[in-house]
Amino acid sequence: MSRPASQRAQHFLRRVVALVLFSSGGFGCSVTKHSPAVVEESAIEISVARELDASNGAVVCVEPEAARIGARVLADGGNAVDAAIATAFALAVTWPEAGNVGGGGFMLVRFQNGDAGFIDYREVAPSRASPTMFLRPDGSIDFEAIDHGWLGVGIPGTVAGLAMAHERYGSRPWTELVKPAAAIARRGFPISKALARSIASARPELAKNAESARIWLREDGTTREEGERVVLLDLANSLDAIAEGGARAFYEGVIAQKIVADSSAHGGLHTLEDFAKYEAVFREPLRGTYRGFDILAAPPPSSGGQILLSALNQLEALEDSSQLQLARMGTADELHLHAEALRRAFLERYRFLGDPDFVAVDIERVISKERGRELAVSIDPLRAALSRELAGDLDGTLRYESEHTTHFSVVDAMGNAVANTYTLEQSWGSKITAAGTGILMNDEMGDFNAKPGESTQTGRIGTSPNLAEPGKRMLSSMCPLIMTKDGELELVAGSPGGRTIPSTVLRVVTGIVDHGMSAREVLSVPRVHHALFPDVLRVENALVESEVELLRSRGHTIERVSKQGDAHVIVRESETLRAIADTRIDGAAATPRRE
Ligand code: DON
């Protein structure tokens, strides 16, 4: 993926110039603003906007400075994976509620020549984990320990995953990709409106951890506000150590020692060996098709690709078998079918999916067209199924999940693409900052089924494939996706939102394939979500009441929500690619400006 040698000399000068500019530029300032004229002439400027032309390569994510850092890597000759790595580290500084080095996630990569790969850097359970580790002596689930204690913290995968991406595909030096994030953390930056909002909503839990409170709250415990400057020295030191020492600095050096020391002092199960043993896993992406489009999606231990492909297969089967024309349907009629397909796709997930290194699942069968047809047979276009009847003996219910993961999409000028979704699980993860590291720790262990065999209609699942075991990866819903047609890149997408993630991505894919929507339209249509349990159809407020009434009349119990997910996407429109940030949040796209 690296650029041809002929372009390297050209890029060398730009790179030197860019580094000078970067180190002199303030956070949030345009690079050229601080630069002498002679330098401006040879520097490639970075454009940042909600939506822009991506033909020259682009990064689109939840936070403008991280997008700008990724685009700067593209401008300096880096490829899409280089830019993704730099963006991921930058988001760990500028979007701390979900960007991370203390969490995990998935990176889906597709090269312009059609080769593809998937890097699984999901967290794993520590070696002292067990299926009943979340239960109190009386058998009840200790949610406080899962959500806000060290018991909820999985061994982080992000640094190993980004290092694997770099080793396999990177073309720029590793340090060059990590240092910009370290520099922002060291220099400090003004708290954005979105970050201020995020700190405020996590304040009660951040206050419970001395390190997190010291960093993110004022001395009197009140919330830091928009415009206040935050300097993250411990995090800068950790990132510098990672920049210099690579993944080993995190998993075998002083960082692991500090995390394990803090965990051990507070009832955690983590050991130094757990860190030293952690490995990202390279996997084959799931491959599917939908009405002539080719889809690459996340394999287990995510259920995201399975749910998406299973739902799409059912929709395709409905269209083929009963002459339903999705493109011509009314909104409620179509969303009813989405809900029914998702309901059945989630049932498949609960029954079969877990970490593929622990649980045997015939995933090719689960995502096959044949299985889609089998599931679609029971869909009534006019009537909602009852989840409890459909699920039969399934033992389970689901917990509420918030919206706080983050997805970014990247494409370079060659057409290589990266879809990356990573997370701390809840917003700000466990809210614990490991003492002396500046690193916020995940609470991903909460994605395991908390209580073996327990079933309730309100939402928890107790099926065995996803029970905690030493070294096991917890099941995810994250759904980074790349879609092509006739070998041409059509869509790079993904979203946060826990179990709503595949539902959000389904709406993006069907918007493009079934309705030929533009990037802007596809992000603005109201989204829905059904996860079998609870037997409720979640509907964004933007859906007009008359359509909601129609859904009710089909038998759905409706729950209104203000928003679902934020899907930062790159979409082909006519002959060009557009990068567009979801309007549900203040995201941004960035691109090297055309010469
Ligand atoms: O991996 C997952 O599916 C979840 N931990 C993602 C979490 C998320 O999107 C937002 N909030 N819980």
Boltz pocket constraint, residues with backbone or C-beta under 6 A from the ligand:
constraints:
  - pocket:
      binder: B
      contacts: [[A, 401], [A, 402], [A, 403], [A, 404], [A, 405], [A, 423], [A, 424], [A, 425], [A, 426], [A, 427], [A, 444], [A, 447], [A, 475], [A, 476], [A, 477], [A, 478], [A, 495], [A, 496], [A, 497], [A, 498], [A, 499], [A, 501]]
      max_distance: 6.0
